[in-house]
């Protein structure tokens, strides 16, 4: 859903995503990935299938996370749907972290 979201690192491999209005929230598990290729810019990368979007990567200056495909995305791939990759530049310079 379009809108403003906050992304926070809650563990080494878990990210919490929450909408600005607090109505939507989720915890996602990722594995280490490449950091952002643009210094000072956080990026969210989505796979797009028609009008459906699936978050696939979160990246900031010094770290990144690759996210597992959901069951719905796997189903689309099984039907041989071809995704388009779309990157969104975040309005903040980094993903907030709750880990030490």
C-alpha positions as MATLAB code, in Angstrom:
seq = 'XXXXXXXXXXXXXXXXXXXXXXXXXXXXXXXXXXXXXXXXXXXXXXXXXXXXXXXXXXXXXXXXXXXXXXXXXXXXXXXXXXXXXXXXXXXXXXXXXXXX';
ca = [
       0.000    0.000    0.000;
       1.369    3.444   -0.896;
       2.304    5.811    1.914;
       4.974    6.618    4.450;
       6.643    3.789    6.343;
       9.321    3.397    8.994;
      11.848    0.580    8.651;
      13.751   -0.471   11.770;
      16.300   -3.206   12.239;
      15.179   -5.282   15.261;
      17.719   -8.118   15.072;
      20.624   -8.929   12.778;
      18.263  -10.407   10.205;
      14.822   -8.996   11.091;
      13.299   -5.685   10.023;
      10.119   -4.095   11.350;
       8.086   -2.093    8.844;
       5.278    0.156   10.088;
       3.051    2.652    8.296;
       3.153    6.251    9.547;
      -0.461    5.962   10.741;
       0.312    2.721   12.634;
      -2.379    0.728   10.832;
      -0.045   -1.577    8.929;
       2.970   -3.304   10.425;
       5.021   -6.431    9.892;
       8.296   -8.106   10.746;
      10.285   -9.484    7.832;
      13.294  -11.784    7.875;
      16.154  -11.141    5.504;
      19.627  -12.370    4.879;
      22.718  -10.211    4.452;
      22.771   -8.380    1.149;
      24.617   -5.623   -0.635;
      24.568   -2.102    0.819;
      23.134    0.814   -1.153;
      25.127    1.747   -4.236;
      24.437    5.443   -3.550;
      26.184    6.832   -0.439;
      23.812    8.512    2.038;
      20.711    7.033    0.407;
      18.573    4.161    1.684;
      16.758    2.144   -1.001;
      13.837   -0.249   -1.053;
      13.681   -2.547   -4.073;
      10.457   -4.208   -5.181;
       9.577   -6.864   -7.748;
       6.505   -5.801   -9.717;
       4.131   -8.232  -11.403;
       1.416   -6.196  -13.118;
      -0.172   -4.204  -10.301;
       1.345   -6.296   -7.461;
       4.557   -5.303   -5.683;
       6.786   -7.466   -3.464;
       9.584   -6.009   -1.341;
      12.790   -7.853   -2.261;
      15.645   -5.767   -0.847;
      16.373   -3.068    1.734;
      19.738   -1.311    1.596;
      21.532    1.536    3.313;
      25.130    2.819    3.347;
      26.822    0.013    5.236;
      24.392   -2.911    5.079;
      21.626   -4.511    3.126;
      19.064   -7.282    3.394;
      17.766   -9.630    0.715;
      14.237  -10.784    1.514;
      12.773  -14.220    0.861;
      10.029  -14.502   -1.712;
       6.548  -14.832   -0.245;
       4.241  -17.689   -1.176;
       2.239  -15.292   -3.383;
       5.359  -14.203   -5.284;
       6.497  -17.820   -5.689;
       3.072  -18.653   -7.113;
       3.396  -15.881   -9.706;
       6.861  -17.132  -10.641;
       5.515  -20.670  -11.001;
       3.071  -19.260  -13.562;
       6.118  -17.884  -15.396;
       5.315  -14.260  -14.624;
       8.307  -11.990  -15.244;
       8.970   -9.355  -12.585;
      10.102   -5.797  -13.213;
      12.500   -4.406  -10.610;
      11.647   -1.027   -9.075;
      13.854    0.828   -6.564;
      12.484    3.526   -4.280;
      14.817    6.016   -2.635;
      13.882    6.384    1.025;
      13.287    9.845    2.444;
      15.771    9.198    5.240;
      19.483    8.526    4.972;
      19.459    5.212    6.842;
      17.362    2.417    8.214;
      16.841    2.898   11.954;
      18.448    0.244   14.111;
      17.423   -1.139   17.499;
      20.370   -3.521   17.671;
      23.681   -2.814   19.337;
];
